[in-house]
């Protein structure tokens, strides 16, 4: 009988948090990128069936993949991560949630392209790409957030990776800034169709700040714009009922 190696102790620069009402345990850095609503929305938008294979570009500490594992029994998960500290945490989180048998983390650079991984194509390719690819256009992020926020090689590289990672009929899901929607549609539209857009608004009376976009490689259906998801109530600032249910793992972000 194989005995699993004990998990390393939590370091002073790391916390362990509960997601999905405690169904997921997540170790993540105290400083730098920490899982929040974006990770929850991306995971909730993946309605994978048992036996399907999912790859995440830029998986960080594994917040999205571990939530998908809890939501979608029987799926296989692969995470690609350039930062070795983040990939180590992702492997710890796979062990912490007892999903090592179906969650693999690979140390690789998205800019090198999907083909360099020598993997068969997937049923789902997902990502929360770095939000900025022009340092001159914004105040630089703190050094510990730089890898998660700055797309050195640009959004086109990340989109190309996702498209090449799935077979025809495979699904691509991204969450990104709403003001990049035109770029996302242009990049995906070259090889994908059946695009569905979920606008995400902080409040009902403010513009969308995020979009969740799902596309199907070689899909032919017309574009669909869904009703908005409102995150907070204006009166008290608390999460809306739908947003709270997603955070607790009691609702999905259905984009079918």
Buried (B, 14 or more C-beta within 10 A) or exposed (E): EEEEEEEEEEEEEBEEEEBBEEBBBBBBBEEBBBBEBBBBBBBBBBBBEEEBBBBBBBBBBBBBBBBBBBBBEEBBBBBBBBBEBBBBBBBBBBBBBEBBEBBBBBEBBBBBBBEEBEBEBBBBBBBBBBBBBEEEEEEEBEEBBBBBBBBBBBBEBBBBBBBBBBEEEBBBBBBBBBEBBEBBBEBBEEBBBBBBBBBBBBBEEEEBBBBBBBBBBEBEEEEEEBEEBBBBBEEEEEBBEBBEBBBBBEBBBEBE
